[in-house]
Amino acid sequence: LQNNRTHELRPTSDRRSQRKAAEKHTPIPHQPAKHTPTARAERRRRAQVPVVFLKTHRTGSSTVQNILFRLGERESATFAFPHRTYQFNYPDRFRVAFVDELPEASSQFDLLCSHMRLDLPQVRKVMPENTVFITLLRDPIETFESVFRYHTSTVPAFLSARRAAASEGKPALKAFLDSPETFWDPKEPGNGLAKNPMSFDMGLNNQKWNGSWPEDLAQLEEAFHLVMIAEHFDESLVLLGALLGLEHEDLAYLRLNARAKNSVTELDENMRAKVRSWNVLDTLLYDFFAQVFWEKAGQFGLDRLKAEAEKLRESTERIRRRCVSRESVPPAELEDLLRPRQTESVTVVGFEVRGNLSLQDQGFCVRMMLPELQYHSHLYFKQYGRDMRAAPAD
Ligand SMILES: Nc1ncnc2c1ncn2[C@@H]1O[C@H](COP(=O)(O)OS(=O)(=O)O)[C@@H](OP(=O)(O)O)[C@H]1O
């Protein structure tokens, strides 16, 4: 099984040494069968609708993507993967041309869940008519703080702020928030995430409110069957499970792609107000879909949702105890297969898998903690029999 393929976005020498190191590591065991006969029977009955998951930045989206990756792999779904790398030419708006070919043996794509900036009509051209659309939003203040810290050296506006801050001896985020307009050039394509990042990912005008916003929101509400809310993650997963016919075990998760505590900036009230005001459209977007979320929750039944979320938490906790020997593990202590992507500006922590697991449990547990890039390359290789392509050299 060619399953230790690591993503191709690192320098070749780094990749080569990583490959070499990877040979020494535990390969990803085969995808295990479900555990109980009843579960197997249930699974056969699940209506396998195609799914698009709009993977918004720094919202908890890798955790949801991991659930979908596991589901798709188990059901031999055909993934609509980017032609290159693990993103659809981000930050360009999604286009059909960004999608890799439909494998010969497949008649349609079943799952699309790699990073993109949404363009609904274009996505609809790629996916079957009965596709279910889902996404995830997070409190805009938390999201922006995380986006800023994670992408400080890749988003030009943030990088300029960091340089200015260094000369003034200030924290970069404070320098940015004191005068964001000084650093933010709206014409610079790489600045998409610098203001209202969730609105940007949803394909909205993230620069300023305009007359089309209400209509655009209404269209998104119509298109998306479920917009999950990170602050109510378990309740969101219960609704996702109901929508896709999934069991609690399918929805078990670990908090992936989390920053180490020392990579998080504590915001005082003054900074929170500044973040809120700079990202006012994200607040509008979030509040709108939070309301939609609670309407859906009401239709499901609030008491039922609460009880189901509690059961999900319990089953997830059991699975976590079975799988994880150590949480919040610094990258240097993780094997390559389980090390999340790091950026220049933050430390991202991961998980250590328990030893002495049966092969079946090992397959299940490793997948649950597999970082985005490793799982993406594994599935890409499985689907196409070749490595994921690297980004073109500039
Ligand atoms: N289950 C759950 N609930 C709430 N929050 C969660 C969850 N899982 C992941 N996270 C937090 O989401 C942040 C990572 O988001 P993404 O995976 O979307 O990031 S990325 O854009 O793919 O890099 C990252 O946030 P920060 O740690 O604040 O940066 C994760 O801690």
The ligand as an SDF file (V2000), in Angstrom:
LIG
                    3D

 31 33  0  0  0  0  0  0  0  0999 V2000
  -13.8450   19.9590   16.8600 N   0  0  0  0  0  0  0  0  0  0  0  0
  -13.4130   21.2030   16.8550 C   0  0  0  0  0  0  0  0  0  0  0  0
  -14.1080   22.1850   17.4450 N   0  0  0  0  0  0  0  0  0  0  0  0
  -13.6580   23.4400   17.4620 C   0  0  0  0  0  0  0  0  0  0  0  0
  -12.4900   23.8260   16.8870 N   0  0  0  0  0  0  0  0  0  0  0  0
  -11.7770   22.8960   16.2840 C   0  0  0  0  0  0  0  0  0  0  0  0
  -12.1980   21.5460   16.2120 C   0  0  0  0  0  0  0  0  0  0  0  0
  -11.2760   20.8610   15.5310 N   0  0  0  0  0  0  0  0  0  0  0  0
  -10.3130   21.7370   15.1870 C   0  0  0  0  0  0  0  0  0  0  0  0
  -10.6050   22.9610   15.6610 N   0  0  0  0  0  0  0  0  0  0  0  0
   -9.7960   24.1890   15.5310 C   0  0  0  0  0  0  0  0  0  0  0  0
   -9.8600   24.6260   14.1810 O   0  0  0  0  0  0  0  0  0  0  0  0
   -8.6240   25.2390   13.8080 C   0  0  0  0  0  0  0  0  0  0  0  0
   -8.0570   24.5310   12.5790 C   0  0  0  0  0  0  0  0  0  0  0  0
   -8.9520   24.7810   11.5440 O   0  0  0  0  0  0  0  0  0  0  0  0
   -8.8180   24.1680   10.0770 P   0  0  0  0  0  0  0  0  0  0  0  0
   -8.5580   22.7340   10.1710 O   0  0  0  0  0  0  0  0  0  0  0  0
  -10.0280   24.6200    9.3490 O   0  0  0  0  0  0  0  0  0  0  0  0
   -7.5350   24.9350    9.5290 O   0  0  0  0  0  0  0  0  0  0  0  0
   -6.9380   24.9640    8.0470 S   0  0  0  0  0  0  0  0  0  0  0  0
   -7.5190   26.0960    7.3390 O   0  0  0  0  0  0  0  0  0  0  0  0
   -7.2280   23.6980    7.3810 O   0  0  0  0  0  0  0  0  0  0  0  0
   -5.4680   25.1670    8.2550 O   0  0  0  0  0  0  0  0  0  0  0  0
   -7.7480   25.1430   15.0250 C   0  0  0  0  0  0  0  0  0  0  0  0
   -7.9700   26.3410   15.7510 O   0  0  0  0  0  0  0  0  0  0  0  0
   -6.7840   27.0990   16.5130 P   0  0  0  0  0  0  0  0  0  0  0  0
   -6.1140   26.0820   17.3830 O   0  0  0  0  0  0  0  0  0  0  0  0
   -7.4950   28.1790   17.2890 O   0  0  0  0  0  0  0  0  0  0  0  0
   -5.8990   27.6400   15.4560 O   0  0  0  0  0  0  0  0  0  0  0  0
   -8.3220   23.9580   15.7780 C   0  0  0  0  0  0  0  0  0  0  0  0
   -8.0240   24.0000   17.1610 O   0  0  0  0  0  0  0  0  0  0  0  0
  1  2  1  0
  2  3  1  0
  2  7  2  0
  3  4  2  0
  4  5  1  0
  5  6  2  0
  6  7  1  0
  6 10  1  0
  7  8  1  0
  8  9  2  0
  9 10  1  0
 10 11  1  0
 11 12  1  0
 11 30  1  0
 12 13  1  0
 13 14  1  0
 13 24  1  0
 14 15  1  0
 15 16  1  0
 16 17  2  0
 16 18  1  0
 16 19  1  0
 19 20  1  0
 20 21  2  0
 20 22  2  0
 20 23  1  0
 24 25  1  0
 24 30  1  0
 25 26  1  0
 26 27  2  0
 26 28  1  0
 26 29  1  0
 30 31  1  0
M  END
$$$$
